[in-house]
């Protein structure tokens, strides 16, 4: 079975009130790395652990529902995933 990775980004809703922003951060920060320059969180997830991928995406889509966080999921094809694993 081929494996895959996904690169997930979550762009903060910059129109939030401070308390709402703090709620968004509390929900997303434990899952991803924050880039303050772009107001974006990022993470690369391995398809070899589908339960983890599912739980992270569920939390992010809940943040999207509650706070308007923009979530993007990009598939990294198996070939590129295998090369990245071999070189890293």
C-alpha positions as CSV (number, residue, x, y, z in Angstrom):
1,X,0.0,0.0,0.0
2,X,1.3,3.4,-0.9
3,X,1.7,6.0,1.8
4,X,1.1,9.6,1.6
5,X,1.6,12.8,3.5
6,X,-0.6,15.8,3.8
7,X,0.6,19.4,4.4
8,X,-2.0,21.3,6.3
9,X,-2.2,25.0,6.8
10,X,-4.6,27.0,8.9
11,X,-4.8,30.7,8.2
12,X,-6.0,32.8,11.2
13,X,-9.1,34.8,10.8
14,X,-7.6,38.3,11.4
15,X,-11.0,39.9,12.0
16,X,-11.5,38.2,15.3
17,X,-11.9,40.0,18.6
18,X,-9.0,39.3,21.0
19,X,-11.0,36.8,23.1
20,X,-12.0,34.9,20.0
21,X,-8.5,35.0,18.6
22,X,-7.3,33.5,22.0
23,X,-9.9,30.7,21.6
24,X,-8.7,30.0,18.1
25,X,-5.1,29.8,19.3
26,X,-6.0,27.5,22.2
27,X,-7.7,25.2,19.7
28,X,-5.0,25.1,17.0
29,X,-1.7,25.8,18.8
30,X,-1.4,22.3,20.3
31,X,-1.6,20.8,16.9
32,X,0.5,23.0,14.6
33,X,3.5,25.3,14.3
34,X,2.7,29.1,14.2
35,X,4.2,31.5,11.7
36,X,3.5,35.0,13.0
37,X,4.7,36.7,9.9
38,X,1.9,35.1,7.8
39,X,-0.6,34.5,10.7
40,X,-0.6,30.8,9.6
41,X,-0.2,27.5,11.3
42,X,1.5,24.6,9.4
43,X,2.0,20.9,9.9
44,X,2.9,17.9,7.8
45,X,1.0,14.7,8.7
46,X,1.8,11.1,7.7
47,X,-0.9,9.1,6.1
48,X,0.7,6.1,7.8
49,X,-1.2,7.3,10.9
50,X,-4.7,7.9,9.7
51,X,-6.2,8.2,13.2
52,X,-3.9,11.1,14.0
53,X,-4.6,12.8,10.6
54,X,-8.3,12.4,11.3
55,X,-8.2,13.9,14.8
56,X,-6.1,16.9,13.7
57,X,-8.4,17.6,10.7
58,X,-11.5,17.3,12.9
59,X,-10.1,19.9,15.4
60,X,-9.1,22.2,12.6
61,X,-12.4,22.1,10.9
62,X,-14.1,22.8,14.2
63,X,-11.8,25.9,14.5
64,X,-13.0,26.8,11.0
65,X,-16.6,26.4,12.0
66,X,-16.2,28.4,15.2
67,X,-13.7,31.1,14.3
68,X,-13.5,31.2,10.5
69,X,-10.0,29.7,10.3
70,X,-9.2,28.9,6.7
71,X,-7.9,25.3,6.5
72,X,-6.1,23.9,3.5
73,X,-5.0,20.3,3.0
74,X,-2.6,19.5,0.3
75,X,-1.7,15.9,-0.6
76,X,2.0,15.0,-1.0
77,X,2.1,12.1,-3.5
78,X,3.7,8.9,-2.4
79,X,6.8,9.3,-4.6
80,X,7.6,12.6,-3.0
81,X,6.8,11.3,0.5
82,X,9.2,8.4,0.0
83,X,12.0,10.6,-1.3
84,X,11.6,13.0,1.6
85,X,11.7,10.1,4.1
86,X,14.8,8.7,2.5
87,X,16.6,12.0,2.5
88,X,15.6,13.0,6.0
